[in-house]
């Protein structure tokens, strides 16, 4: 399985006050491909190893729709998007009992 690191970058050329990172990792599908959301142009990039194998413009759709599409097609091995901070913590520490205090 490839490990691709996407550095958090802000674009000085971005119009307005969009606080989102340029690239948001979505997860790794069951076939081992990484899915990344590029906020600058509202596209999803699918990376297999070191090669981009697919680019999908989603300007009229949502990232949630893409996530559901992949879930229905091949499934997710590791999903990062849409879990929230508690979901990510539970994934990182599966044997720990998390309680609200």
N, CA, C and O of each residue as an XYZ file, in Angstrom:
404
protein
N       0.836     -1.168      0.000
C       0.000      0.000      0.000
C       0.883      1.234      0.000
O       1.839      1.316      0.771
N       0.581      2.158     -0.827
C       1.342      3.393     -0.936
C       0.947      4.359      0.165
O      -0.213      4.414      0.576
N       1.913      5.111      0.631
C       1.591      6.169      1.581
C       1.897      7.491      0.913
O       3.052      7.793      0.610
N       0.891      8.254      0.690
C       1.033      9.546      0.045
C       0.736     10.622      1.071
O      -0.320     10.609      1.703
N       1.657     11.547      1.237
C       1.458     12.636      2.181
C       1.068     13.889      1.426
O       1.748     14.290      0.482
N      -0.003     14.494      1.832
C      -0.456     15.740      1.247
C      -0.254     16.818      2.287
O      -0.884     16.804      3.345
N       0.619     17.742      1.984
C       0.918     18.801      2.939
C      -0.204     19.809      2.960
O      -0.781     20.151      1.928
N      -0.498     20.271      4.142
C      -1.540     21.283      4.307
C      -0.981     22.594      3.784
O       0.029     23.091      4.282
N      -1.632     23.144      2.791
C      -1.186     24.393      2.209
C      -2.379     25.307      2.050
O      -3.484     24.869      1.730
N      -2.144     26.557      2.273
C      -3.145     27.567      1.972
C      -2.669     28.282      0.715
O      -1.468     28.446      0.501
N      -3.583     28.689     -0.082
C      -3.236     29.390     -1.304
C      -3.418     30.887     -1.114
O      -4.479     31.348     -0.694
N      -2.382     31.631     -1.424
C      -2.503     33.082     -1.325
C      -3.291     33.636     -2.499
O      -3.746     34.779     -2.462
N      -3.455     32.828     -3.543
C      -4.188     33.298     -4.715
C      -5.680     33.007     -4.626
O      -6.442     33.410     -5.505
N      -6.107     32.310     -3.573
C      -7.519     31.969     -3.431
C      -8.328     33.230     -3.161
O      -7.949     34.064     -2.338
N      -9.431     33.354     -3.854
C     -10.290     34.519     -3.646
C     -11.129     34.343     -2.400
O     -11.484     33.225     -2.026
N     -11.440     35.451     -1.766
C     -12.306     35.406     -0.595
C     -11.571     34.947      0.642
O     -10.352     35.074      0.755
N     -12.337     34.417      1.557
C     -11.769     33.996      2.837
C     -12.000     32.515      3.089
O     -12.265     32.119      4.224
N     -11.908     31.707      2.074
C     -12.113     30.269      2.197
C     -11.039     29.678      3.111
O      -9.858     29.707      2.765
N     -11.429     29.141      4.270
C     -10.436     28.633      5.217
C      -9.965     27.208      4.940
O      -9.096     26.699      5.648
N     -10.520     26.564      3.929
C     -10.185     25.157      3.685
C      -8.760     24.999      3.172
O      -8.227     25.881      2.499
N      -8.149     23.857      3.501
C      -6.858     23.501      2.933
C      -7.018     23.269      1.439
O      -8.120     22.990      0.968
N      -5.929     23.382      0.694
C      -5.977     23.130     -0.748
C      -6.332     21.678     -1.053
O      -7.082     21.400     -1.989
N      -5.789     20.752     -0.255
C      -6.030     19.325     -0.449
C      -6.555     18.729      0.851
O      -6.003     18.976      1.924
N      -7.623     17.944      0.748
C      -8.198     17.284      1.917
C      -8.226     15.780      1.642
O      -8.964     15.330      0.765
N      -7.430     14.994      2.381
C      -7.451     13.540      2.184
C      -8.809     12.969      2.583
O      -9.325     13.275      3.658
N      -9.383     12.140      1.718
C     -10.697     11.551      1.988
C     -10.586     10.147      2.546
O     -11.403      9.737      3.370
N      -9.579      9.408      2.102
C      -9.408      8.049      2.583
C      -8.787      7.161      1.534
O      -8.380      7.611      0.463
N      -8.725      5.872      1.873
C      -8.180      4.855      0.983
C      -9.264      3.833      0.725
O      -9.850      3.284      1.658
N      -9.532      3.577     -0.560
C     -10.600      2.624     -0.877
C     -10.118      1.185     -0.697
O      -8.937      0.951     -0.438
N     -11.027      0.230     -0.833
C     -10.717     -1.182     -0.596
C      -9.699     -1.735     -1.580
O      -9.101     -2.779     -1.322
N      -9.490     -1.056     -2.702
C      -8.476     -1.471     -3.676
C      -7.134     -0.794     -3.439
O      -6.201     -0.985     -4.218
N      -7.023      0.008     -2.356
C      -5.758      0.632     -2.000
C      -5.475      1.976     -2.650
O      -4.359      2.485     -2.547
N      -6.473      2.567     -3.324
C      -6.279      3.873     -3.968
C      -6.625      4.995     -2.991
O      -7.603      4.905     -2.248
N      -5.812      6.051     -3.001
C      -6.068      7.222     -2.169
C      -7.001      8.173     -2.902
O      -6.882      8.360     -4.113
N      -7.923      8.771     -2.170
C      -8.856      9.751     -2.724
C      -8.600     11.078     -2.019
O      -8.572     11.144     -0.790
N      -8.414     12.133     -2.807
C      -8.070     13.446     -2.272
C      -8.971     14.487     -2.916
O      -9.182     14.486     -4.129
N      -9.494     15.371     -2.088
C     -10.350     16.467     -2.555
C      -9.487     17.712     -2.698
O      -8.848     18.145     -1.739
N      -9.470     18.290     -3.906
C      -8.744     19.524     -4.164
C      -9.748     20.669     -4.149
O     -10.574     20.790     -5.054
N      -9.676     21.500     -3.132
C     -10.683     22.544     -2.937
C     -10.543     23.711     -3.909
O     -11.514     24.423     -4.164
N      -9.357     23.910     -4.448
C      -9.139     25.055     -5.344
C     -10.027     25.011     -6.576
O     -10.510     26.045     -7.037
N     -10.244     23.806     -7.111
C     -11.065     23.687     -8.318
C     -12.199     22.674     -8.168
O     -12.799     22.249     -9.155
N     -12.488     22.287     -6.903
C     -13.597     21.364     -6.619
C     -13.468     20.068     -7.421
O     -14.379     19.687     -8.157
N     -12.325     19.398     -7.268
C     -12.101     18.123     -7.945
C     -11.660     17.072     -6.937
O     -11.082     17.380     -5.895
N     -11.953     15.815     -7.283
C     -11.475     14.666     -6.522
C     -10.399     14.007     -7.377
O     -10.574     13.819     -8.581
N      -9.285     13.658     -6.738
C      -8.198     12.974     -7.430
C      -8.025     11.598     -6.802
O      -7.982     11.462     -5.580
N      -7.926     10.585     -7.650
C      -7.727      9.219     -7.192
C      -6.301      8.840     -7.552
O      -5.906      8.928     -8.715
N      -5.526      8.418     -6.559
C      -4.118      8.112     -6.752
C      -3.879      6.654     -6.435
O      -4.240      6.163     -5.365
N      -3.261      5.968     -7.387
C      -2.908      4.562     -7.219
C      -1.388      4.489     -7.255
O      -0.775      4.658     -8.309
N      -0.788      4.239     -6.107
C       0.673      4.270     -6.013
C       1.150      5.706     -6.127
O       0.813      6.550     -5.296
N       1.939      5.980     -7.161
C       2.443      7.336     -7.392
C       1.776      7.997     -8.589
O       2.235      9.039     -9.058
N       0.709      7.409     -9.083
C       0.074      7.899    -10.308
C      -1.378      8.299    -10.072
O      -2.141      7.564     -9.445
N      -1.751      9.470    -10.581
C      -3.160      9.862    -10.533
C      -3.880      9.079    -11.617
O      -3.534      9.172    -12.795
N      -4.877      8.311    -11.218
C      -5.587      7.460    -12.166
C      -6.953      8.005    -12.560
O      -7.547      7.565    -13.545
N      -7.448      8.973    -11.779
C      -8.762      9.529    -12.100
C      -8.879     10.930    -11.517
O      -8.361     11.217    -10.438
N      -9.568     11.795    -12.250
C      -9.870     13.148    -11.788
C     -11.353     13.376    -12.045
O     -11.828     13.194    -13.166
N     -12.082     13.774    -11.013
C     -13.533     13.962    -11.123
C     -13.909     15.367    -10.671
O     -13.654     15.744     -9.527
N     -14.512     16.137    -11.559
C     -15.007     17.467    -11.191
C     -16.330     17.298    -10.448
O     -17.240     16.627    -10.934
N     -16.430     17.902     -9.278
C     -17.644     17.729     -8.473
C     -18.304     19.063     -8.147
O     -19.019     19.167     -7.150
N     -18.082     20.063     -8.950
C     -18.600     21.411     -8.658
C     -20.107     21.424     -8.422
O     -20.592     22.219     -7.617
N     -20.851     20.568     -9.103
C     -22.307     20.552     -8.937
C     -22.771     19.473     -7.958
O     -23.968     19.326     -7.713
N     -21.822     18.722     -7.401
C     -22.144     17.664     -6.436
C     -21.380     17.919     -5.148
O     -20.701     18.937     -5.019
N     -21.483     17.014     -4.211
C     -20.786     17.191     -2.936
C     -19.767     16.081     -2.722
O     -19.810     15.035     -3.371
N     -18.860     16.334     -1.806
C     -17.890     15.319     -1.417
C     -18.625     14.127     -0.801
O     -18.223     12.981     -1.000
N     -19.693     14.392     -0.059
C     -20.482     13.304      0.527
C     -21.015     12.358     -0.548
O     -21.056     11.145     -0.340
N     -21.421     12.898     -1.683
C     -21.897     12.047     -2.780
C     -20.774     11.173     -3.317
O     -20.995     10.004     -3.635
N     -19.566     11.732     -3.420
C     -18.415     10.945     -3.880
C     -18.103      9.824     -2.883
O     -17.827      8.691     -3.276
N     -18.150     10.153     -1.600
C     -17.872      9.163     -0.569
C     -18.876      8.002     -0.656
O     -18.493      6.838     -0.543
N     -20.136      8.321     -0.852
C     -21.171      7.285     -0.981
C     -20.975      6.476     -2.255
O     -21.186      5.264     -2.258
N     -20.573      7.137     -3.337
C     -20.317      6.443     -4.605
C     -19.218      5.393     -4.423
O     -19.375      4.245     -4.840
N     -18.102      5.792     -3.797
C     -16.991      4.858     -3.583
C     -17.421      3.742     -2.645
O     -17.080      2.580     -2.866
N     -18.170      4.085     -1.593
C     -18.652      3.067     -0.654
C     -19.475      2.000     -1.375
O     -19.318      0.808     -1.110
N     -20.338      2.421     -2.273
C     -21.174      1.490     -3.017
C     -20.434      0.721     -4.091
O     -20.827     -0.391     -4.443
N     -19.373      1.299     -4.613
C     -18.625      0.683     -5.710
C     -17.600     -0.330     -5.220
O     -17.643     -1.493     -5.621
N     -16.672      0.097     -4.349
C     -15.600     -0.790     -3.877
C     -15.469     -0.819     -2.359
O     -14.863     -1.736     -1.805
N     -16.030      0.175     -1.688
C     -15.913      0.263     -0.232
C     -14.651      1.002      0.187
O     -13.769      1.285     -0.624
N     -14.595      1.300      1.465
C     -13.462      2.026      2.034
C     -12.642      1.111      2.929
O     -13.190      0.405      3.774
N     -11.333      1.126      2.741
C     -10.420      0.446      3.663
C     -10.200      1.342      4.882
O     -10.240      0.885      6.025
N      -9.971      2.613      4.616
C      -9.795      3.605      5.691
C     -10.424      4.912      5.242
O      -9.969      5.540      4.286
N     -11.444      5.302      5.923
C     -12.158      6.537      5.591
C     -11.743      7.629      6.559
O     -11.818      7.444      7.774
N     -11.302      8.770      6.029
C     -10.878      9.876      6.885
C     -11.900     10.996      6.897
O     -12.079     11.658      7.919
N     -12.560     11.215      5.796
C     -13.500     12.330      5.661
C     -14.844     11.972      6.283
O     -15.335     10.855      6.122
N     -15.432     12.926      6.992
C     -16.780     12.742      7.506
C     -16.869     12.002      8.819
O     -17.973     11.713      9.280
N     -15.746     11.685      9.440
C     -15.773     10.955     10.701
C     -15.841     11.877     11.896
O     -16.319     11.477     12.958
N     -15.382     13.082     11.749
C     -15.311     13.985     12.887
C     -14.149     13.613     13.786
O     -13.549     12.550     13.629
N     -13.839     14.467     14.704
C     -12.686     14.252     15.570
C     -12.859     13.037     16.466
O     -11.897     12.304     16.692
N     -14.060     12.805     16.980
C     -14.290     11.647     17.856
C     -14.110     10.343     17.078
O     -13.518      9.392     17.590
N     -14.613     10.295     15.858
C     -14.444      9.099     15.036
C     -12.989      8.801     14.743
O     -12.585      7.638     14.745
N     -12.191      9.834     14.490
C     -10.764      9.644     14.232
C     -10.028      9.172     15.494
O      -9.125      8.339     15.420
N     -10.424      9.710     16.641
C      -9.801      9.277     17.899
C     -10.157      7.821     18.186
O      -9.296      7.038     18.588
N     -11.419      7.457     17.982
C     -11.826      6.062     18.208
C     -11.089      5.108     17.280
O     -10.750      3.992     17.673
N     -10.841      5.543     16.052
C     -10.101      4.708     15.104
C      -8.648      4.551     15.553
O      -8.072      3.471     15.426
N      -8.062      5.617     16.073
C      -6.669      5.579     16.512
C      -6.491      4.754     17.787
O      -5.440      4.147     17.987
N      -7.509      4.728     18.649
C      -7.446      4.016     19.926
C      -8.655      3.096     20.073
O      -9.518      3.343     20.916
N      -8.727      2.041     19.266
C      -9.935      1.202     19.239
C     -10.199      0.444     20.548
O     -11.345      0.093     20.826
N      -9.174      0.189     21.347
C      -9.370     -0.581     22.572
C      -9.648      0.284     23.798
O      -9.896     -0.231     24.888
N      -9.605      1.585     23.612
C      -9.843      2.498     24.723
C     -11.325      2.815     24.851
O     -12.026      2.949     23.848
N     -11.790      2.931     26.063
C     -13.173      3.327     26.289
C     -13.211      4.851     26.353
O     -12.597      5.460     27.229
N     -13.929      5.453     25.427
C     -14.048      6.902     25.393
C     -15.358      7.310     26.032
O     -16.425      6.828     25.652
N     -15.272      8.186     26.987
C     -16.482      8.665     27.647
C     -16.506     10.180     27.598
O     -15.462     10.831     27.551
N     -17.689     10.724     27.610
C     -17.849     12.167     27.686
C     -17.770     12.562     29.155
O     -18.430     11.958     30.000
N     -16.983     13.550     29.452
C     -16.871     14.006     30.841
C     -17.223     15.447     30.921
O     -17.193     16.031     32.004
